[in-house]
Amino acid sequence: MTAIQAVPKRAVILAGGRGSRLYPYTTVFPKPLMPIQEKPILEIVLRQLKHSGIEHVTLAVGYLAELIQAFFGKGEKLGLEIDYSHEDEPLGTAGPLQLIQNLNEDFLVMNGDILCTLDYADMFRKHLAHGRLATIGTYQKPVPINLGVLELNENGLISDYIEKPTLSYHVSMGIYCFKPEILNWIPKGQRLDLPDLMKQLIASQQAPQAYTFDGMWLDIGREQDYAEAQDLFKTHQSLFLGE
């Protein structure tokens, strides 16, 4: 019972990408430092993790790492212990986990460009309760199709015509909880992305558990998402910062 009530103490934030979809902004500016109103997106994430009970955060950095490290230092201003894991060559989104020391208890992993109102502590408690190797935060995302969609029968005749439908999919939020044994699935020094790691688990009868979230969630990987995030944060700042 005590374990189920636990909160995460350790988190890894993936902050090493080049942010190519936000070019040219990210040419000289790492995506995790892109501002949402007056705060870098990564600072918002770190404040949320602190609020959820996280004490120690490792930033997995690569591109323009020196700017991220200069801004956040060792985490004193945020009341966190922050350290850094540097990759000399790109290792994808899962590969960098093999470079990080002392991941010997269940831990949280997430992208550094996510704006959401997720209760990280609740997700972690559910992860501990079901006991699986991995938990993935999932969000039901509506996807508008700006075309007429046709349904065909076996004779090639059109059986239905749906004009500009909106489809809905469960998508990964870029937030994971892992048992330390996940490291056994990640080869050292080789590139591996988290989606491919999850596929390996599924193929090996170790399917991840979904944690379904229905609050506010955006990643700021694209310019239109970044613009939307500005408006969302301005309107709901107290929810994002737990004020």
N, C-alpha and C positions, 0 to 999 in steps of 0.2 A: 504493500500500500504506500509505503514511503517513497518508493521509486516512481510510482505513477504521479505523485504530487511534485516531483522534482522539476526544476527549471534548468535550461541549458546554461552551462558556464562558459562554453567555448564556441566560438563561431569562426568560420573562414569566409572571407569576402573575396570573390574573384574580381580583381580590379586591374588586370593586365592587358586587356584587349585594346586594339587601336581605335575602336569606335568609328569604323570606316563609313557607316551609314549616316553619321552626323558630320561628315566632311563638308565644308572646310573648317568647321569650328574646332574639330579635334586634331587639326594639323599640328598645333602648338599647345594644345590644351587637352589633358586626359579626360575621357568621358565622365569618370566618377567625380570630377571637380566642376562639371557643368552646373551652373546655378539654377535652382528652383526658387524664384523670387530672390531673396538675398543669401540663401544657404546652398552650398554644394549638395548635390543629391546624396553623395556618400556621407556627409555630415548628418543628414536627416535619417539615413539608414542606421548609422552608429548610435544616434540618440534613441531611436526606437529599440535597438538591441539592448542598450543600457537599461531602458525602462522595463524590458522583459526579464531582466535578471542576468544577462550576459556580463561577464567580468573580463574576459580575455578574448581579443579579436586579432586574428592574423590576416593581414592584407596580402593576398597573392598578387604581386605586381610585376610589371614588365615594361610596357610602353610608357615613357615619361614618368617612371617611378619616382624620380627625385622630386618632382613637383608634389606628388601625393604625400611623400614622406616629409617634405618640408612643411606642408600644411597641417598634418595631423600629429607629427612627432611621435611621442610615446603614449599619447592619449590622455595626458594629464588634464587638459582643459575639459575633456568630456567625462572624466572620472572612470576611464577604462584603461586597461593594459593593452596597448597596441604594439604588435611587432610585425615584421615584414618578411615575406618569402619571395626571393627574386628568382625568376627563371631566365637563364641565359639564352635559351631558344624556346620558341612557342611550344607549349605542351598541351594545348587545348584547354578544356575547362575541367577535366578530371585529372589529367596528368600532374598538375601542380600539387595535388594533395600528397603525393609521395615525397615532396620536398619538405613537408612541414613536420616538425618534431612534436612528439608527445600528444598525438591524437589517440589517446588510450581510453577515452570514455566517449559515449555517444555525443555527437557534435552536429552543429548546424552549418550548412554551406549555402551561400546565395550569391547572386550577381550583385554588383555594386551600383547598378543603375535602375533600381526598382523603387517605384513610389506606390506604397500600398498601406492599408490599415490592418494588416494581418496581426493577430495575436500570436506572436512567436512562441510564447510559453505554452499556450494551449496546443499548438501544433506539436511541440516537443513532448508534452504529456501524452498525447495520443500516440505518438511514435513509440514511446516507452511502453505504453499499455499493450499495443498489438505485438511488439517484440520482433518485427521484421527487420531485415538488414537495412532497408531504405524506405523512406517516406518522401513522396513528392507533393508539394503544394500545387493544387490544380484550381483552375478558374474557368468558368463557362463563358466563352468568348463569342459574341455574335459577330458573324462575318457577312457583310452585305455583298451580294453578287450583282454587279451592275450590268447584267446581261439577261436576256430571256433564256431560261433553262428548259431544255426539252427532255421529255421522257419518251423512249422508243419501245415498242413491243418487239417480239421475236421476228416479225415480218418486216421490220424497218419502218412501220407506220408510227406516226407521232401520236402517242396516247395522252399526253398532257403537255401544256405550255404554261410555265410559271414565270411570270415577268418579274425580274429583279428580286428574287427571294433573299431572305436573310437566314443563313444557316447558323447553327450553334455547335461549338466543339469544346470539349474539355482540353484545355491547353496547360502546358507546364508554366508555372509562375517563375521558374528560375530559383526556387527555394527548396532545399532538401534537408532532411535529417538522416544521419547515417550512424550505424554502429561502427566501432573502430575496425571491425573485420572487413569493412568495405575495401580497405587498403590492400587486402590480399587479391583483389580483383583488378588492381591497377599496376601495370608493369612499370618498373622504374626506368626513368630516362626516355620513355616513349610517349608520343603524342596520343592522347585519348580524350574524347569529348564525353560529357555527361550523358547525352542521349544514347551514345553507343554503349556506354557502361550500363545504362538501364536496359537496353536491348539484350545485353549479355545476361543480366539477372533474369529477365523474362524467359530467355531460352533455356536457362539452367534451373527452372522451377523455383526461382527465388524472386518472384514478381514483387516489385515495390508496392507499398500501400499508398493509396491516394488520400490526401487530406484536402477535402473540398472547401473552398473559400468563396463567399458570395458578397464580400465587401468591395472596396475600391482598390483597383490594381492597374498599374501601367508600367511598362518599361519604357525608357526614353531613348531606345535605339534608333528610332526614325525621327525625322524633323517634325512630322505632324504629331507624333506622340509627345515629343518634347514640348510643343506648343500647348497641347491639351493638358499636360502635366502642370504647366504654369497656372492655368486657370483653375484646375482642380485643387492645387495646393493653396492658392489664394482664398478659395471659397471655404475650404475645410481644414485650414492649417491646424486648428486645435485638435482635430481627430488624428492627424498624422504625427503630431508631436506629443500627444497624450497630455495636453494641458487642460 
